[in-house]
């Protein structure tokens, strides 16, 4: 009886944990603004509405940013050095901090704490519906040399530009940021020694 109770308890706990994750509807990968028009409208904005992004909008945005666009070999919408795909996309929302799981096109909960204000040194970051933190993953990432850090920054920049173009197409506001307290994020985001934050980006509806 005790073993059955433990199994049932474990199942209940796992279901509870999974329920905290966010599953997305399929991304809408057709339509949108013509590419050249999106280039003409691409800009940085630092004023955001408090309105939250819908799950469908998040689905579309995250797929455009760093989703899998070639399922046969798992390749992404943005390139990466040697196709290592070692950029981890952290998403700070009012509901908590999540990791984007491209394979399952979902968000995996890290913590329920709203850390949006901690993802940058500027006041406006706390009002953005979404703050993306681009994290490089690899052995001893916290102690990487200049060449590997540079490659990680370039990889993140490719994704950030995808976000810029998506936001231009959808009428969203966004700005990429290098100003954040990396040591603080290392602890708050529970990055350990195999991950390091290299870039951040605020996204949301423009302030009215």
C-alpha positions, 0 to 999 in steps of 0.5 A: 500500500505504501508503494502505491501511495508513493507512486500516486503522490509522485504522479500528482506532483509531476502533473502539478509541475507540468501544469506550471509550464506553458504549452503553445498553440501551433505558430502561425507561419504564414502571412505577416508584413512583407520583409522589405516593409518590416526592415523599413519599420524596424526600430528600438522602443523603450516605452511599453504598455502593461498589456500582456502578449497572448499565448498565440503571439508568444507562440509566433514570436518565439518560433520566429526568434529561435524555433525549429523551421526544418523538423527533419534535422532540427535546424532553427530560424536563426544560425549559430556557430558550427550549428551548436544551437547553444543559445538558451532563450529565457523568457521573463514574464509576469507569471515567472521565468521560463525557458523556451523549449523549441523541440516541444514549442513550449515554455518550461518554468524555472521560477514563479518569481517575476524577475522582469525588473532584474533583467536590466538596469533601466526602469522600463524593463519592468513594464515590458510584457516580455524580457528575453535573456539570451544565455550561452550554454557550454562547459565552464561557460562562466569562464569562457575566453574572448573568442567563445564569448564573442561567438555567443554574442553573435549567435544571440544577435541573430535571434535578436534581429529575428525578434526585431523584424517580427515586432516590426511586422506585428506592431510591437515595441522592442529594444535589445539591451546589453545593460544588465547585472550578469552576476545577479542574473547568474544567481536569480536565474539559477544558471550555474557554471555551464551558462552565462547571460550575454544579451537581453531584449525587452518586448511588448505592446507600445505605450499608448 
